[in-house]
C-alpha cells in the first residue's frame, strides 16, 4: 500500500494537535502591518485557537499522519 501524501498548505496552518485530538491554529492579524493595531489586538492575536469541529474531518484527511 503506498504512503499517503500530506497537503502542505494545510500542514503549515495547523500548529499542533492536542491530546484529545483537537486541532489548534494561529490567529490572524499578528504577522505584518502591526503598527496601526492596538497592543490588545496584537496580544490576543498571539493566542492559538481551536479549529471548529466541522472543519476537523476535512483537515485530518488532508493530514493523514498527524
Steps between C-alpha positions, in 0.01 A plus 500: 500500500650837402559776748244781513611852419456786744357824363771745592274807483289351778797375700655849511185647653451242775710577805442186705265215579395481865487183703124475453533534121404864462688707242650837587575786262657843523287813512504752219613865501831457684741436214555831322365856488483507875585868553139618480362226720446534871712312750190314615427376148857378456505333841177313426625405153795312653265241650422177326142411417322167479381415150126442481381142517338512158830577331713242677390200292608661173829614654577157642450348155747753357750414775490120526798461736430776751 
